[in-house]
Amino acid sequence: MCRFLCDKRGKMMNIQKVNYQKELEKILDRIQKEDRVPRLLLHSCCAPCSSYVLEYLSQYFEITVFYYNPNIYPAEEYTKRTEEQQRLIGDMNFLHPVTYLEGAYDRECFYEMARGLEQVREGGERCMKCYELRLRETAEHAAAGGYDFFTTTLSISPMKNAQKLNEIGVRVGAEYGVEYLVSDFKKKNGYKRSTELSQQYGLYRQDYCGCEFSLAERRRMQTEKTDIS
């Protein structure tokens, strides 16, 4: 089912910034003291972003990688990214099991969410709604599957707003009764490590976030750069 924020003003409350890496480390310390391995549903946006996150979190969790990205455009790009994600899982070695689960590729759900926001620049209201669309679907699957936690790889990107991602994740998790694993995976050189792992495993690294609008913005920027040169 297609779900997204209904606030037409597109405003979100400002909250005090939190060091989510330190908060994550507190949770991981707690987990290490328990006599069980918890299950994590990890929303992944792409293989490169998931590489470091999987290397890091598989030490503590049994992970299911949930590939749910109805925003990806075009269809050929979606297929390429899903194949890379599955190949990476097969190639990497993990302490605890890592499996793959693919969500519905329902692009109309994304376009319905983005209606009226097509011209908003990357990182704005459209992106915030896209975060929630994907996190809400992940939370629903996590609750239905009896997972202990859910989270997303999105915060590893320097272009993504970790504060908003965590704010949305915690709120949605509370709605579904499953704990959101707060995180900011770009910390502790996470993004740098993801580029190293991408090179090690020969991963395809896309040059735009994924949606039709981000692709158009990327092409516009490239044209402007060429014109200036």
N, CA, C and O of each residue as an XYZ file, in Angstrom:
916
protein
N       0.845     -1.192      0.000
C       0.000      0.000      0.000
C       0.878      1.240      0.000
O       1.930      1.271      0.639
N       0.434      2.260     -0.725
C       1.217      3.491     -0.855
C       0.935      4.408      0.327
O      -0.218      4.764      0.571
N       1.982      4.798      1.071
C       1.796      5.655      2.233
C       2.834      6.761      2.208
O       3.972      6.553      1.786
N       2.423      7.961      2.673
C       3.367      9.061      2.723
C       2.818     10.161      3.613
O       1.658     10.110      4.020
N       3.651     11.165      3.921
C       3.231     12.276      4.763
C       2.102     13.060      4.112
O       2.095     13.254      2.897
N       1.155     13.507      4.915
C       0.006     14.245      4.390
C       0.072     15.735      4.698
O      -0.821     16.481      4.296
N       1.092     16.181      5.390
C       1.217     17.588      5.724
C       1.549     18.383      4.477
O       2.670     18.309      3.973
N       0.588     19.141      3.975
C       0.780     19.864      2.720
C       1.780     21.008      2.863
O       2.343     21.469      1.870
N       1.999     21.463      4.084
C       2.999     22.511      4.290
C       4.409     21.962      4.162
O       5.360     22.707      3.926
N       4.533     20.660      4.317
C       5.841     20.019      4.180
C       6.810     20.403      5.270
O       8.022     20.318      5.074
N       6.296     20.831      6.438
C       7.175     21.281      7.508
C       7.367     20.180      8.534
O       6.431     19.454      8.871
N       8.587     20.067      9.024
C       8.889     19.089     10.061
C       9.492     19.829     11.249
O      10.209     20.814     11.071
N       9.205     19.361     12.451
C       9.691     20.042     13.648
C      11.212     19.957     13.748
O      11.810     18.916     13.476
N      11.816     21.060     14.140
C      13.245     21.056     14.386
C      13.519     20.468     15.761
O      12.891     20.865     16.743
N      14.436     19.541     15.837
C      14.800     18.958     17.121
C      16.312     19.081     17.285
O      17.055     19.244     16.318
N      16.737     18.997     18.534
C      18.162     19.127     18.819
C      18.949     18.031     18.114
O      18.544     16.868     18.113
N      20.068     18.405     17.518
C      20.872     17.428     16.798
C      21.472     16.419     17.763
O      21.906     16.757     18.864
N      21.481     15.177     17.319
C      21.963     14.072     18.133
C      23.135     13.409     17.424
O      23.134     13.316     16.196
N      24.129     12.948     18.164
C      25.215     12.172     17.580
C      24.723     10.729     17.473
O      24.838      9.951     18.420
N      24.177     10.383     16.312
C      23.543      9.082     16.152
C      24.545      7.939     16.113
O      24.186      6.796     16.395
N      25.791      8.228     15.768
C      26.802      7.170     15.818
C      27.041      6.739     17.262
O      27.156      5.546     17.545
N      27.114      7.703     18.169
C      27.301      7.361     19.580
C      26.094      6.619     20.129
O      26.243      5.703     20.937
N      24.896      7.011     19.695
C      23.686      6.319     20.138
C      23.669      4.883     19.620
O      23.259      3.963     20.328
N      24.121      4.701     18.372
C      24.206      3.359     17.802
C      25.184      2.503     18.596
O      24.901      1.340     18.885
N      26.315      3.065     18.943
C      27.316      2.312     19.686
C      26.786      1.860     21.048
O      27.147      0.784     21.526
N      25.942      2.666     21.669
C      25.327      2.274     22.937
C      24.432      1.045     22.743
O      24.427      0.130     23.567
N      23.680      1.041     21.646
C      22.803     -0.097     21.356
C      23.624     -1.342     21.074
O      23.292     -2.429     21.545
N      24.699     -1.188     20.305
C      25.545     -2.336     19.974
C      26.219     -2.904     21.226
O      26.378     -4.118     21.351
N      26.611     -2.033     22.144
C      27.188     -2.497     23.417
C      26.157     -3.313     24.186
O      26.488     -4.339     24.779
N      24.918     -2.861     24.175
C      23.845     -3.571     24.865
C      23.611     -4.943     24.236
O      23.412     -5.931     24.942
N      23.635     -4.994     22.916
C      23.405     -6.243     22.198
C      24.489     -7.269     22.509
O      24.203     -8.456     22.663
N      25.728     -6.807     22.599
C      26.836     -7.724     22.866
C      26.726     -8.393     24.235
O      27.317     -9.450     24.457
N      25.983     -7.793     25.142
C      25.812     -8.352     26.480
C      24.668     -9.359     26.530
O      24.496    -10.059     27.527
N      23.886     -9.431     25.451
C      22.750    -10.337     25.416
C      23.171    -11.697     24.869
O      24.131    -11.798     24.105
N      22.460    -12.720     25.256
C      22.790    -14.092     24.856
C      21.967    -14.505     23.629
O      21.391    -15.593     23.603
N      21.915    -13.643     22.627
C      21.184    -13.932     21.398
C      21.630    -12.952     20.319
O      22.158    -11.880     20.616
N      21.412    -13.332     19.064
C      21.735    -12.448     17.944
C      20.416    -11.881     17.414
O      19.591    -12.633     16.897
N      20.207    -10.580     17.532
C      18.951     -9.992     17.073
C      18.852     -9.954     15.554
O      19.861    -10.027     14.852
N      17.629     -9.840     15.059
C      17.368     -9.785     13.619
C      17.099     -8.347     13.202
O      16.358     -7.615     13.858
N      17.722     -7.965     12.096
C      17.628     -6.602     11.575
C      17.124     -6.617     10.141
O      17.648     -7.353      9.305
N      16.111     -5.811      9.852
C      15.673     -5.593      8.475
C      16.314     -4.299      8.006
O      15.982     -3.215      8.486
N      17.233     -4.426      7.065
C      18.040     -3.296      6.598
C      17.565     -2.830      5.236
O      17.775     -3.509      4.231
N      16.926     -1.673      5.206
C      16.575     -1.095      3.910
C      17.854     -0.645      3.220
O      18.670      0.062      3.812
N      18.028     -1.057      1.970
C      19.204     -0.667      1.206
C      18.799      0.119     -0.026
O      17.874     -0.258     -0.745
N      19.505      1.215     -0.259
C      19.250      2.013     -1.454
C      20.072      1.513     -2.637
O      19.668      1.681     -3.788
N      21.228      0.897     -2.361
C      22.087      0.383     -3.434
C      23.213     -0.439     -2.826
O      23.462     -0.371     -1.623
N      23.881     -1.204     -3.650
C      24.973     -2.054     -3.174
C      26.138     -1.261     -2.585
O      26.611     -1.611     -1.504
N      26.625     -0.200     -3.256
C      27.761      0.538     -2.686
C      27.483      1.074     -1.281
O      28.329      0.964     -0.394
N      26.301      1.649     -1.081
C      25.976      2.186      0.239
C      25.833      1.083      1.274
O      26.151      1.289      2.445
N      25.360     -0.079      0.860
C      25.162     -1.175      1.816
C      26.462     -1.872      2.182
O      26.513     -2.562      3.200
N      27.509     -1.714      1.389
C      28.730     -2.499      1.589
C      29.320     -2.315      2.985
O      29.528     -3.288      3.710
N      29.584     -1.081      3.353
C      30.151     -0.822      4.680
C      29.148     -1.157      5.782
O      29.521     -1.708      6.818
N      27.886     -0.827      5.561
C      26.869     -1.081      6.579
C      26.772     -2.575      6.879
O      26.660     -2.971      8.039
N      26.815     -3.401      5.839
C      26.784     -4.846      6.028
C      28.043     -5.336      6.740
O      27.962     -6.168      7.644
N      29.187     -4.831      6.343
C      30.439     -5.217      6.981
C      30.387     -4.886      8.479
O      30.837     -5.674      9.312
N      29.854     -3.756      8.799
C      29.783     -3.258     10.175
C      28.730     -3.989     11.008
O      29.039     -4.532     12.069
N      27.492     -4.000     10.525
C      26.385     -4.493     11.342
C      26.258     -6.012     11.379
O      25.645     -6.557     12.297
N      26.830     -6.704     10.393
C      26.721     -8.167     10.398
C      27.519     -8.797     11.542
O      27.390     -9.992     11.807
N      28.329     -8.006     12.209
C      29.018     -8.494     13.399
C      28.065     -8.643     14.585
O      28.362     -9.347     15.550
N      26.913     -7.966     14.497
C      25.994     -7.905     15.632
C      24.606     -8.479     15.348
O      23.884     -8.837     16.278
N      24.226     -8.568     14.066
C      22.860     -8.925     13.701
C      22.814    -10.026     12.646
O      23.753    -10.201     11.868
N      21.708    -10.761     12.634
C      21.298    -11.500     11.451
C      20.520    -10.496     10.597
O      19.545     -9.909     11.065
N      20.943    -10.298      9.360
C      20.406     -9.206      8.550
C      19.640     -9.730      7.339
O      20.077    -10.651      6.648
N      18.498     -9.122      7.108
C      17.807     -9.266      5.831
C      17.897     -7.927      5.127
O      17.416     -6.917      5.640
N      18.512     -7.915      3.953
C      18.595     -6.699      3.149
C      17.276     -6.537      2.402
O      16.909     -7.382      1.585
N      16.575     -5.458      2.684
C      15.275     -5.179      2.073
C      15.464     -4.133      0.991
O      15.683     -2.954      1.271
N      15.374     -4.590     -0.257
C      15.555     -3.658     -1.370
C      14.187     -3.144     -1.804
O      13.480     -3.789     -2.577
N      13.831     -1.970     -1.290
C      12.554     -1.346     -1.635
C      12.829      0.087     -2.077
O      13.048      0.973     -1.251
N      12.814      0.302     -3.390
C      13.137      1.607     -3.956
C      12.295      1.867     -5.208
O      12.807      1.810     -6.326
N      10.999      2.154     -5.018
C      10.131      2.401     -6.171
C      10.434      3.711     -6.873
O       9.857      4.010     -7.918
N      11.336      4.490     -6.302
C      11.741      5.761     -6.905
C      12.712      5.590     -8.064
O      12.871      6.518     -8.857
N      13.367      4.445     -8.194
C      14.439      4.292     -9.178
C      13.914      4.389    -10.612
O      12.900      3.788    -10.969
N      14.634      5.160    -11.414
C      14.281      5.391    -12.819
C      15.564      5.398    -13.645
O      16.580      5.941    -13.212
N      15.519      4.786    -14.851
C      14.446      3.987    -15.450
C      14.473      2.543    -14.940
O      15.238      2.204    -14.038
N      13.618      1.694    -15.539
C      13.513      0.301    -15.086
C      14.836     -0.439    -15.240
O      15.174     -1.293    -14.421
N      15.583     -0.111    -16.291
C      16.870     -0.771    -16.524
C      17.851     -0.456    -15.389
O      18.656     -1.299    -14.994
N      17.765      0.764    -14.880
C      18.617      1.159    -13.755
C      18.229      0.380    -12.504
O      19.092     -0.050    -11.738
N      16.949      0.204    -12.306
C      16.465     -0.562    -11.150
C      17.012     -1.989    -11.203
O      17.527     -2.501    -10.209
N      16.897     -2.613    -12.353
C      17.375     -3.990    -12.499
C      18.873     -4.082    -12.225
O      19.341     -5.004    -11.556
N      19.611     -3.118    -12.749
C      21.061     -3.112    -12.558
C      21.418     -3.009    -11.076
O      22.332     -3.681    -10.599
N      20.697     -2.173    -10.368
C      20.997     -1.979     -8.947
C      20.607     -3.200     -8.108
O      21.322     -3.566     -7.175
N      19.489     -3.824     -8.435
C      19.098     -5.019     -7.672
C      20.090     -6.154     -7.899
O      20.434     -6.882     -6.968
N      20.542     -6.300     -9.125
C      21.509     -7.359     -9.427
C      22.830     -7.127     -8.690
O      23.442     -8.071     -8.191
N      23.263     -5.872     -8.626
C      24.495     -5.560     -7.905
C      24.340     -5.828     -6.412
O      25.266     -6.306     -5.757
N      23.165     -5.517     -5.887
C      22.930     -5.764     -4.466
C      23.024     -7.254     -4.145
O      23.669     -7.648     -3.173
N      22.388     -8.062     -4.955
C      22.409     -9.501     -4.713
C      23.801    -10.080     -4.921
O      24.212    -10.986     -4.196
N      24.520     -9.569     -5.896
C      25.881    -10.058     -6.147
C      26.785     -9.739     -4.956
O      27.597    -10.570     -4.549
N      26.645     -8.542     -4.403
C      27.475     -8.155     -3.266
C      27.224     -9.068     -2.073
O      28.167     -9.512     -1.419
N      25.964     -9.346     -1.790
C      25.638    -10.226     -0.664
C      26.271    -11.606     -0.861
O      26.770    -12.215      0.085
N      26.240    -12.081     -2.091
C      26.826    -13.379     -2.380
C      28.339    -13.396     -2.293
O      28.930    -14.428     -1.974
N      28.976    -12.259     -2.573
C      30.439    -12.194     -2.602
C      31.076    -11.912     -1.243
O      32.206    -12.328     -0.990
N      30.363    -11.214     -0.373
C      30.938    -10.835      0.914
C      30.847    -11.988      1.918
O      29.994    -12.869      1.807
N      31.734    -11.953      2.881
C      31.709    -12.919      3.984
C      31.207    -12.217      5.243
O      31.607    -11.092      5.541
N      30.319    -12.900      5.980
C      29.708    -12.289      7.152
C      29.813    -13.213      8.363
O      29.842    -14.436      8.224
N      29.870    -12.617      9.540
C      29.877    -13.396     10.774
C      28.520    -14.063     10.995
O      28.445    -15.231     11.379
N      27.450    -13.307     10.749
C      26.089    -13.815     10.895
C      25.387    -13.786      9.540
O      25.787    -13.029      8.656
N      24.343    -14.602      9.366
C      23.696    -14.719      8.052
C      23.136    -13.398      7.530
O      22.614    -12.579      8.285
N      23.262    -13.218      6.215
C      22.682    -12.068      5.511
C      21.880    -12.607      4.339
O      22.402    -13.351      3.509
N      20.614    -12.231      4.275
C      19.732    -12.674      3.198
C      19.154    -11.460      2.475
O      19.349    -10.317      2.889
N      18.438    -11.737      1.389
C      17.928    -10.669      0.523
C      16.420    -10.777      0.362
O      15.884    -11.869      0.174
N      15.743     -9.643      0.437
C      14.301     -9.575      0.227
C      14.000     -8.355     -0.628
O      14.422     -7.245     -0.303
N      13.272     -8.558     -1.718
C      12.964     -7.443     -2.613
C      11.520     -7.010     -2.446
O      10.605     -7.834     -2.459
N      11.326     -5.704     -2.288
C       9.991     -5.145     -2.194
C       9.399     -4.918     -3.574
O      10.035     -5.197     -4.590
N       8.179     -4.412     -3.599
C       7.479     -4.176     -4.869
C       8.071     -2.962     -5.578
O       8.313     -1.919     -4.970
N       8.292     -3.125     -6.863
C       8.783     -1.993     -7.676
C       7.566     -1.289     -8.277
O       7.234     -1.473     -9.449
N       6.915     -0.484     -7.447
C       5.685      0.209     -7.821
C       5.999      1.686     -8.023
O       5.884      2.483     -7.092
N       6.392      2.048     -9.228
C       6.792      3.425     -9.493
C       5.636      4.400     -9.347
O       5.848      5.562     -9.000
N       4.404      3.939     -9.609
C       3.257      4.834     -9.491
C       3.083      5.314     -8.050
O       2.625      6.432     -7.813
N       3.446      4.476     -7.105
C       3.387      4.865     -5.703
C       4.314      6.053     -5.448
O       3.949      6.998     -4.750
N       5.503      5.993     -6.015
C       6.452      7.094     -5.864
C       5.932      8.351     -6.541
O       5.999      9.433     -5.958
N       5.412      8.233     -7.767
C       4.938      9.418     -8.484
C       3.732     10.042     -7.801
O       3.567     11.261     -7.822
N       2.894      9.217     -7.199
C       1.758      9.748     -6.434
C       2.267     10.577     -5.260
O       1.758     11.664     -4.989
N       3.261     10.061     -4.577
C       3.859     10.777     -3.458
C       4.494     12.097     -3.888
O       4.410     13.096     -3.174
N       5.126     12.094     -5.054
C       5.902     13.244     -5.516
C       5.065     14.277     -6.265
O       5.581     15.317     -6.672
N       3.775     13.993     -6.448
C       2.934     14.901     -7.234
C       2.960     16.306     -6.642
O       2.727     16.490     -5.448
N       3.247     17.294     -7.489
C       3.328     18.677     -7.064
C       4.705     19.088     -6.582
O       4.951     20.269     -6.335
N       5.608     18.120     -6.444
C       6.960     18.395     -5.935
C       8.034     18.087     -6.979
O       9.218     17.985     -6.656
N       7.610     17.945     -8.214
C       8.534     17.509     -9.269
C       9.699     18.476     -9.467
O      10.794     18.049     -9.835
N       9.485     19.758     -9.231
C      10.520     20.763     -9.485
C      11.320     21.126     -8.239
O      12.212     21.972     -8.299
N      11.006     20.494     -7.113
C      11.759     20.769     -5.882
C      13.174     20.222     -6.026
O      13.372     19.107     -6.509
N      14.141     21.004     -5.611
C      15.526     20.577     -5.751
C      15.854     19.403     -4.837
O      15.197     19.184     -3.819
N      16.871     18.663     -5.216
C      17.304     17.488     -4.467
C      17.618     17.874     -3.022
O      18.276     18.881     -2.760
N      17.133     17.050     -2.093
C      17.352     17.310     -0.685
C      16.216     18.051     -0.018
O      16.262     18.302      1.187
N      15.191     18.407     -0.782
C      14.067     19.159     -0.255
C      12.912     18.274      0.180
O      13.091     17.116      0.559
N      11.716     18.857      0.114
C      10.531     18.180      0.638
C      10.263     16.845     -0.057
O       9.869     15.877      0.593
N      10.476     16.788     -1.373
C      10.236     15.534     -2.083
C      11.100     14.410     -1.522
O      10.630     13.283     -1.368
N      12.341     14.708     -1.222
C      13.245     13.691     -0.675
C      12.801     13.242      0.718
O      12.883     12.061      1.054
N      12.328     14.202      1.529
C      11.858     13.838      2.862
C      10.676     12.865      2.771
O      10.597     11.901      3.533
N       9.781     13.119      1.854
C       8.631     12.236      1.666
C       9.075     10.872      1.133
O       8.509      9.841      1.495
N      10.087     10.878      0.276
C      10.617      9.621     -0.261
C      11.272      8.803      0.850
O      11.127      7.581      0.887
N      11.994      9.471      1.759
C      12.543      8.773      2.927
C      11.430      8.043      3.662
O      11.539      6.857      3.973
N      10.349      8.784      3.935
C       9.274      8.188      4.723
C       8.575      7.062      3.972
O       8.227      6.041      4.566
N       8.372      7.237      2.688
C       7.748      6.178      1.889
C       8.493      4.863      2.061
O       7.881      3.821      2.295
N       9.806      4.915      1.946
C      10.611      3.703      2.011
C      10.770      3.183      3.442
O      10.750      1.973      3.670
N      10.926      4.081      4.390
C      11.068      3.646      5.776
C       9.763      3.073      6.322
O       9.777      2.131      7.114
N       8.657      3.631      5.906
C       7.366      3.120      6.372
C       7.134      1.701      5.862
O       6.656      0.842      6.603
N       7.468      1.457      4.606
C       7.322      0.112      4.052
C       8.246     -0.866      4.765
O       7.872     -2.010      5.020
N       9.447     -0.414      5.084
C      10.400     -1.262      5.807
C       9.899     -1.585      7.208
O       9.997     -2.724      7.666
N       9.362     -0.575      7.883
C       8.839     -0.784      9.231
C       7.682     -1.777      9.220
O       7.572     -2.621     10.109
N       6.826     -1.671      8.214
C       5.693     -2.592      8.123
C       6.165     -4.031      7.944
O       5.637     -4.943      8.581
N       7.156     -4.239      7.082
C       7.701     -5.586      6.880
C       8.434     -6.078      8.128
O       8.371     -7.259      8.466
N       9.125     -5.167      8.806
C       9.853     -5.558     10.019
C       8.883     -6.021     11.106
O       9.126     -7.017     11.788
N       7.786     -5.288     11.255
C       6.792     -5.658     12.254
C       6.141     -6.994     11.902
O       5.979     -7.858     12.763
N       5.771     -7.157     10.640
C       5.112     -8.395     10.205
C       6.046     -9.598     10.326
O       5.604    -10.711     10.613
N       7.349     -9.363     10.101
C       8.315    -10.464     10.137
C       8.919    -10.729     11.498
O       9.744    -11.631     11.640
N       8.531     -9.969     12.493
C       9.042    -10.200     13.841
C      10.496     -9.805     14.035
O      11.191    -10.388     14.867
N      10.959     -8.826     13.280
C      12.344     -8.370     13.424
C      12.505     -7.554     14.702
O      11.551     -6.946     15.187
N      13.709     -7.548     15.236
C      13.996     -6.777     16.440
C      14.225     -5.301     16.125
O      13.876     -4.422     16.913
N      14.820     -5.045     14.955
C      15.147     -3.681     14.552
C      14.936     -3.531     13.044
O      14.879     -4.513     12.304
N      14.823     -2.268     12.611
C      14.939     -1.949     11.196
C      15.729     -0.650     11.073
O      15.755      0.160     12.000
N      16.366     -0.460      9.934
C      17.095      0.783      9.669
C      17.333      0.884      8.173
O      16.846      0.055      7.405
N      18.087      1.906      7.756
C      18.365      2.126      6.344
C      19.825      2.488      6.127
O      20.481      3.038      7.012
N      20.314      2.178      4.956
C      21.691      2.534      4.579
C      21.815      3.994      4.152
O      22.929      4.489      3.984
N      20.712      4.681      3.977
C      20.721      6.012      3.359
C      21.635      7.016      4.058
O      22.188      7.903      3.409
N      21.797      6.884      5.375
C      22.580      7.897      6.098
C      24.068      7.840      5.791
O      24.815      8.711      6.236
N      24.515      6.845      5.048
C      25.947      6.781      4.718
C      26.336      7.842      3.696
O      27.504      8.220      3.609
N      25.379      8.319      2.931
C      25.671      9.304      1.899
C      25.855     10.697      2.492
O      25.034     11.131      3.300
N      26.917     11.406      2.109
C      27.098     12.791      2.565
C      25.979     13.709      2.072
O      25.799     14.809      2.594
N      25.229     13.255      1.067
C      24.150     14.057      0.490
C      22.811     13.849      1.204
O      21.845     14.556      0.915
N      22.742     12.888      2.133
C      21.491     12.575      2.812
C      21.472     13.165      4.222
O      22.495     13.219      4.904
N      20.301     13.600      4.636
C      20.115     14.257      5.917
C      19.879     13.206      7.007
O      18.761     12.718      7.174
N      20.923     12.867      7.734
C      20.827     11.818      8.759
C      19.886     12.228      9.882
O      19.184     11.381     10.435
N      19.858     13.500     10.225
C      18.967     13.965     11.286
C      17.515     13.670     10.923
O      16.769     13.141     11.747
N      17.112     14.000      9.719
C      15.739     13.766      9.286
C      15.450     12.276      9.126
O      14.365     11.812      9.478
N      16.401     11.540      8.605
C      16.209     10.095      8.457
C      15.920      9.433      9.796
O      15.010      8.612      9.906
N      16.692      9.790     10.808
C      16.483      9.202     12.119
C      15.188      9.676     12.755
O      14.497      8.903     13.418
N      14.862     10.927     12.558
C      13.608     11.463     13.080
C      12.424     10.696     12.490
O      11.512     10.296     13.214
N      12.447     10.499     11.189
C      11.371      9.766     10.521
C      11.360      8.306     10.956
O      10.305      7.754     11.268
N      12.539      7.681     10.977
C      12.624      6.273     11.332
C      12.099      5.976     12.727
O      11.370      5.003     12.918
N      12.463      6.805     13.709
C      12.008      6.607     15.084
C      10.492      6.769     15.166
O       9.812      5.991     15.836
N       9.973      7.777     14.487
C       8.524      8.020     14.529
C       7.744      6.882     13.877
O       6.749      6.410     14.427
N       8.196      6.446     12.713
C       7.513      5.367     12.007
C       7.633      4.058     12.787
O       6.677      3.287     12.869
N       8.812      3.812     13.359
C       9.001      2.609     14.155
C       8.049      2.549     15.335
O       7.532      1.482     15.664
N       7.815      3.690     15.973
C       6.884      3.737     17.100
C       5.466      3.396     16.649
O       4.712      2.762     17.386
N       5.110      3.815     15.448
C       3.778      3.523     14.914
C       3.579      2.017     14.711
O       2.495      1.490     14.957
N       4.622      1.341     14.266
C       4.520     -0.088     13.948
C       4.993     -0.995     15.077
O       4.876     -2.217     14.984
N       5.523     -0.408     16.131
C       5.943     -1.215     17.277
C       7.223     -1.986     17.052
O       7.390     -3.078     17.595
N       8.141     -1.431     16.251
C       9.436     -2.073     16.026
C      10.512     -1.002     16.146
O      10.336      0.115     15.660
N      11.625     -1.339     16.792
C      12.642     -0.330     17.097
C      13.452      0.052     15.860
O      13.941     -0.807     15.127
N      13.581      1.358     15.649
C      14.436      1.861     14.577
C      15.859      1.948     15.101
O      16.108      2.552     16.145
N      16.783      1.350     14.384
C      18.191      1.379     14.775
C      18.780      2.711     14.321
O      19.131      2.875     13.153
N      18.887      3.653     15.244
C      19.408      4.980     14.892
C      20.847      4.845     14.428
O      21.587      3.979     14.893
N      21.229      5.714     13.505
C      22.550      5.556     12.896
C      22.911      6.777     12.071
O      22.051      7.557     11.661
N      24.197      6.918     11.841
C      24.722      7.888     10.876
C      25.971      7.225     10.307
O      27.088      7.462     10.766
N      25.753      6.393      9.300
C      26.805      5.496      8.835
C      27.964      6.191      8.142
O      28.992      5.566      7.886
N      27.816      7.478      7.831
C      28.948      8.191      7.246
C      30.029      8.474      8.281
O      31.173      8.760      7.927
N      29.669      8.395      9.555
C      30.634      8.613     10.635
C      31.673      7.486     10.659
O      31.478      6.426     10.063
N      32.765      7.739     11.353
C      33.864      6.768     11.487
C      34.361      6.328     10.102
O      34.695      5.163      9.890
N      34.403      7.282      9.172
C      34.883      7.026      7.803
C      34.048      5.979      7.076
O      34.559      5.257      6.219
N      32.763      5.897      7.418
C      31.894      4.921      6.781
C      31.761      5.117      5.280
O      31.796      4.153      4.516
N      31.610      6.358      4.865
C      31.483      6.612      3.430
C      32.785      6.252      2.708
O      32.760      5.648      1.636
N      33.908      6.625      3.298
C      35.212      6.304      2.705
C      35.377      4.788      2.572
O      35.855      4.295      1.550
N      34.976      4.057      3.613
C      35.097      2.599      3.574
C      34.190      2.012      2.501
O      34.546      1.023      1.862
N      33.023      2.613      2.299
C      32.116      2.114      1.261
C      32.722      2.276     -0.129
O      32.511      1.429     -0.996
N      33.466      3.345     -0.349
C      34.122      3.522     -1.655
C      35.237      2.492     -1.838
O      35.459      2.000     -2.945
N      35.939      2.167     -0.740
C      36.990      1.147     -0.812
C      36.394     -0.222     -1.130
O      36.921     -0.960     -1.962
N      35.292     -0.552     -0.459
C      34.644     -1.847     -0.697
C      34.041     -1.908     -2.093
O      34.046     -2.963     -2.728
N      33.525     -0.790     -2.570
C      32.977     -0.752     -3.933
C      34.061     -1.062     -4.953
O      33.824     -1.774     -5.929
N      35.246     -0.524     -4.720
C      36.362     -0.806     -5.614
C      36.799     -2.265     -5.486
O      37.084     -2.926     -6.485
N      36.848     -2.756     -4.254
C      37.273     -4.138     -4.006
C      36.366     -5.143     -4.707
O      36.842     -6.130     -5.267
N      35.057     -4.891     -4.675
C      34.099     -5.830     -5.262
C      33.641     -5.422     -6.664
O      32.753     -6.048     -7.244
N      34.254     -4.374     -7.194
C      33.934     -3.956     -8.558
C      32.488     -3.544     -8.734
O      31.857     -3.891     -9.733
N      31.954     -2.800     -7.762
C      30.546     -2.436     -7.791
C      30.266     -1.273     -8.725
O      31.083     -0.365     -8.882
N      29.110     -1.322     -9.332
C      28.607     -0.211    -10.128
C      28.189      0.909     -9.177
O      27.349      0.702     -8.302
N      28.776      2.092     -9.350
C      28.434      3.248     -8.521
C      27.708      4.274     -9.389
O      28.315      4.907    -10.253
N      26.427      4.432     -9.157
C      25.614      5.370     -9.925
C      26.000      6.807     -9.586
O      26.550      7.069     -8.517
N      25.714      7.737    -10.496
C      26.074      9.141    -10.259
C      24.855     10.018     -9.999
O      24.942     11.243    -10.088
N      23.711      9.397     -9.675
C      22.542     10.155     -9.245
C      21.771      9.310     -8.247
O      21.913      8.088     -8.217
N      20.952      9.966     -7.428
C      20.281      9.276     -6.331
C      19.432      8.122     -6.825
O      19.515      7.013     -6.299
N      18.602      8.384     -7.852
C      17.807      7.278     -8.358
C      16.550      7.652     -9.092
O      16.185      6.979    -10.055
N      15.865      8.712     -8.670
C      14.583      9.029     -9.291
C      14.757      9.833    -10.575
O      15.834     10.354    -10.865
N      13.683      9.915    -11.322
C      13.683     10.647    -12.591
C      14.065     12.106    -12.390
O      14.729     12.703    -13.238
N      13.648     12.677    -11.271
C      13.898     14.091    -11.019
C      15.349     14.345    -10.636
O      15.925     15.365    -11.017
N      15.939     13.429     -9.888
C      17.351     13.579     -9.537
C      18.232     13.369    -10.764
O      19.284     13.995    -10.894
N      17.799     12.485    -11.663
C      18.543     12.273    -12.900
C      18.505     13.525    -13.764
O      19.521     13.914    -14.340
N      17.334     14.158    -13.858
C      17.205     15.387    -14.644
C      18.066     16.500    -14.060
O      18.683     17.271    -14.796
N      18.104     16.577    -12.729
C      18.922     17.604    -12.084
C      20.397     17.338    -12.316
O      21.172     18.269    -12.538
N      20.786     16.089    -12.267
C      22.180     15.729    -12.523
C      22.585     16.104    -13.943
O      23.669     16.646    -14.154
N      21.734     15.823    -14.909
C      22.029     16.158    -16.303
C      22.082     17.664    -16.512
O      22.903     18.163    -17.283
N      21.207     18.381    -15.825
C      21.203     19.846    -15.933
C      22.503     20.420    -15.385
O      23.078     21.337    -15.971
N      22.960     19.884    -14.267
C      24.215     20.354    -13.679
C      25.396     20.061    -14.590
O      26.307     20.880    -14.718
N      25.381     18.884    -15.226
C      26.464     18.538    -16.144
C      26.473     19.461    -17.349
O      27.540     19.854    -17.821
N      25.287     19.816    -17.856
C      25.183     20.731    -18.998
C      25.700     22.104    -18.620
O      26.443     22.723    -19.382
N      25.309     22.589    -17.440
C      25.766     23.902    -16.980
C      27.280     23.931    -16.819
O      27.932     24.919    -17.158
N      27.836     22.834    -16.296
C      29.277     22.754    -16.116
C      29.991     22.779    -17.463
O      31.031     23.420    -17.607
N      29.428     22.077    -18.453
C      30.003     22.055    -19.799
C      29.938     23.425    -20.435
O      30.886     23.851    -21.095
N      28.821     24.127    -20.243
C      28.656     25.459    -20.819
C      29.647     26.448    -20.233
O      30.179     27.300    -20.945
N      29.896     26.333    -18.919
C      30.858     27.213    -18.263
C      32.269     26.959    -18.763
O      33.052     27.888    -18.959
N      32.578     25.685    -18.965
C      33.912     25.313    -19.467
C      34.126     25.813    -20.877
O      35.190     25.592    -21.455
